[in-house]
């Protein structure tokens, strides 16, 4: 009789354990669903932010590449006329070259996708002649602007400080571009933290032999 009672108790215990295990399993599933429901919007926001940042980085790299290309190409030209005055066509051609390298040339050209806005963006071309730790800016009328919406982020003092003490006389060509990047996705949870548009800035400095100061001849 006692053995039979013990067997019944063990069977009851086994049934109770199975029911408890099933309840715990259902509880874990429900908990997982709740966790997914809570974290999924956060993950979606992070993912969309990373995608938007990827677009922005791609635009920035394109701007950097085109400033390098422009500075490298025009470092072989002379920004001065034979009489020593400023040759403004040098600056105009440099800015035009940058735009042609950056903007789409026609509706079928999809390889270049950045079009500058004359009301917000800008291109600045500057030439510096550095001698004895002092930099002189050209054109003499001031830095050359394509749209005149921004100012150069480099002064003559900044340029001179880029060189080590005792550096020989040198000429420097500075190409700068400012571009207002409008978000591609523009999700509200991204624009709430990142301004739209974002001003992207890229620049390149290149040695310019034609602007290198020459010693004053001894009479």
C-alpha positions as CSV (number, residue, x, y, z in Angstrom):
1,X,0.0,0.0,0.0
2,X,2.8,2.4,0.9
3,X,4.6,1.6,-2.3
4,X,1.5,2.3,-4.3
5,X,1.1,5.7,-2.6
6,X,4.7,6.6,-3.3
7,X,4.4,5.7,-7.0
8,X,1.3,7.9,-7.3
9,X,3.1,10.7,-5.6
10,X,6.1,10.3,-8.0
11,X,3.7,10.3,-11.0
12,X,2.0,13.4,-9.7
13,X,5.4,15.1,-9.2
14,X,6.4,14.2,-12.8
15,X,3.2,15.6,-14.2
16,X,3.6,18.8,-12.2
17,X,7.2,19.1,-13.4
18,X,6.2,18.7,-17.1
19,X,3.4,21.3,-16.7
20,X,5.8,23.7,-15.0
21,X,8.4,23.2,-17.8
22,X,5.8,23.9,-20.4
23,X,4.7,27.1,-18.6
24,X,8.4,28.2,-18.3
25,X,9.0,27.6,-22.0
26,X,5.9,29.6,-22.9
27,X,7.1,32.3,-20.5
28,X,10.5,32.5,-22.2
29,X,9.0,32.8,-25.6
30,X,6.7,35.6,-24.5
31,X,9.7,37.3,-22.8
32,X,11.7,37.0,-26.1
33,X,8.9,38.5,-28.1
34,X,8.6,41.5,-25.7
35,X,12.4,42.0,-25.8
36,X,12.4,42.0,-29.7
37,X,9.4,44.4,-29.8
38,X,11.3,46.8,-27.5
39,X,14.8,46.6,-29.2
40,X,13.7,46.4,-32.8
41,X,12.9,50.1,-33.2
42,X,16.2,51.0,-31.5
43,X,18.1,48.7,-33.9
44,X,16.2,50.1,-36.9
45,X,17.1,53.7,-35.8
46,X,20.8,52.7,-35.4
47,X,20.9,51.0,-38.8
48,X,19.2,53.9,-40.6
49,X,21.7,56.2,-39.0
50,X,24.6,54.1,-40.2
51,X,23.2,54.1,-43.7
52,X,22.8,57.8,-43.7
53,X,26.3,58.3,-42.4
54,X,27.6,56.0,-45.2
55,X,25.9,58.3,-47.8
56,X,27.5,61.4,-46.1
57,X,30.9,59.8,-46.0
58,X,30.7,58.9,-49.7
59,X,29.9,62.5,-50.6
60,X,32.8,63.8,-48.4
61,X,35.3,61.4,-50.1
62,X,34.1,62.6,-53.5
63,X,34.7,66.2,-52.4
64,X,38.2,65.4,-51.1
65,X,39.1,63.6,-54.3
66,X,38.1,66.4,-56.5
67,X,40.0,69.0,-54.5
68,X,43.1,66.8,-54.8
69,X,42.6,66.4,-58.5
70,X,42.2,70.2,-59.0
71,X,45.2,71.2,-56.8
72,X,47.4,68.6,-58.4
73,X,46.5,69.7,-61.9
74,X,46.8,73.4,-61.4
75,X,50.0,73.2,-59.4
76,X,51.7,73.1,-62.9
77,X,50.3,76.5,-63.9
78,X,51.2,80.1,-63.1
79,X,48.8,82.4,-61.2
80,X,50.6,85.5,-62.3
81,X,50.7,87.6,-65.5
82,X,54.1,88.4,-67.1
83,X,54.0,91.8,-65.3
84,X,53.5,90.1,-61.9
85,X,49.9,91.0,-61.5
86,X,47.2,88.4,-60.6
87,X,46.0,86.2,-63.5
88,X,42.4,85.8,-62.4
89,X,41.8,83.2,-65.2
90,X,44.0,80.8,-63.2
91,X,41.5,80.9,-60.4
92,X,38.5,80.8,-62.6
93,X,39.8,77.9,-64.5
94,X,40.6,76.0,-61.3
95,X,37.1,76.5,-59.9
96,X,35.6,75.5,-63.3
97,X,37.8,72.4,-63.5
98,X,36.6,71.4,-60.0
99,X,32.9,71.8,-60.9
100,X,33.3,69.9,-64.2
101,X,35.0,67.1,-62.3
102,X,32.3,67.0,-59.6
103,X,28.9,67.8,-61.2
104,X,26.9,65.7,-63.7
105,X,27.5,66.9,-67.2
106,X,24.2,65.7,-68.6
107,X,21.2,63.6,-67.7
108,X,22.9,60.4,-68.8
109,X,26.0,60.9,-66.7
110,X,25.4,59.1,-63.4
111,X,29.0,58.6,-62.4
112,X,29.2,62.1,-60.9
113,X,26.3,63.0,-58.6
114,X,27.2,66.2,-56.7
115,X,25.8,69.4,-58.0
116,X,26.8,72.6,-56.1
117,X,24.2,75.1,-55.1
118,X,25.1,78.7,-55.9
119,X,23.0,79.9,-53.0
120,X,24.6,77.7,-50.3
121,X,27.9,76.1,-51.5
122,X,31.2,77.6,-52.4
123,X,34.6,77.0,-53.9
124,X,37.6,79.0,-52.7
125,X,41.0,79.1,-54.5
126,X,43.9,80.7,-52.8
127,X,47.6,81.0,-53.5
128,X,50.2,81.7,-50.8
129,X,53.8,82.8,-51.2
130,X,55.8,81.9,-48.0
131,X,59.1,83.4,-47.2
132,X,60.9,83.7,-43.9
133,X,57.9,82.3,-42.0
134,X,55.6,84.9,-43.4
135,X,52.8,84.1,-45.9
136,X,51.4,86.4,-48.5
137,X,47.9,85.8,-50.0
138,X,47.0,85.9,-53.7
139,X,45.0,87.2,-55.4
140,X,46.0,90.5,-53.8
141,X,42.4,91.5,-53.6
142,X,41.7,88.5,-51.4
143,X,40.8,84.8,-51.6
144,X,39.0,83.8,-54.8
145,X,35.3,82.7,-54.4
146,X,33.2,81.0,-56.9
147,X,29.8,81.7,-55.2
148,X,30.9,83.9,-52.3
149,X,29.0,82.0,-49.6
150,X,31.8,81.0,-47.3
151,X,35.2,82.1,-46.1
152,X,38.5,80.3,-46.2
153,X,39.4,78.4,-43.0
154,X,43.1,79.2,-43.5
155,X,44.6,82.6,-42.8
156,X,48.2,83.6,-43.8
157,X,49.2,82.8,-40.2
158,X,47.7,79.3,-40.4
159,X,49.6,78.6,-43.7
160,X,52.9,79.8,-42.3
161,X,52.4,77.7,-39.2
162,X,52.1,74.6,-41.3
163,X,55.8,74.8,-42.2
164,X,58.6,73.9,-39.9
165,X,61.0,76.6,-38.7
166,X,63.7,77.5,-41.2
167,X,61.8,76.0,-44.1
168,X,62.9,77.3,-47.5
169,X,60.7,79.7,-49.5
170,X,57.7,78.0,-51.1
171,X,54.5,78.6,-52.9
172,X,51.2,76.9,-51.9
173,X,48.0,76.3,-53.8
174,X,44.9,75.9,-51.5
175,X,41.7,74.5,-52.9
176,X,38.6,74.4,-50.6
177,X,35.1,73.4,-51.2
178,X,32.0,73.8,-49.1
179,X,28.9,71.6,-49.8
180,X,25.6,71.4,-48.0
181,X,24.7,67.7,-47.8
182,X,21.0,67.1,-47.7
183,X,20.2,63.8,-46.1
184,X,19.2,61.0,-48.5
185,X,16.9,59.1,-46.1
186,X,16.1,62.1,-43.9
187,X,14.3,60.0,-41.3
188,X,12.9,62.1,-38.4
189,X,14.7,60.1,-35.8
190,X,18.0,61.0,-37.6
191,X,17.3,64.6,-38.3
192,X,16.4,65.1,-34.7
193,X,20.1,64.5,-33.8
194,X,21.9,65.5,-37.0
195,X,21.1,68.8,-38.8
196,X,19.8,68.7,-42.3
197,X,21.6,69.9,-44.3
198,X,25.1,69.2,-43.0
199,X,27.9,71.4,-44.4
200,X,30.7,69.2,-45.7
201,X,34.2,70.8,-46.0
202,X,37.2,69.4,-47.9
203,X,40.5,71.0,-48.9
204,X,43.8,70.2,-50.4
205,X,47.2,72.0,-50.3
206,X,49.7,71.5,-53.0
207,X,53.1,73.1,-53.6
208,X,53.0,75.7,-56.4
209,X,56.4,76.5,-57.8
210,X,55.2,79.5,-59.7
211,X,54.3,81.2,-56.4
212,X,57.6,80.5,-54.7
213,X,59.3,83.8,-53.7
214,X,62.5,84.6,-55.6
215,X,65.4,86.4,-54.0
216,X,65.6,90.1,-54.7
217,X,68.5,90.6,-57.1
218,X,71.5,92.5,-55.6
219,X,72.1,95.7,-57.6
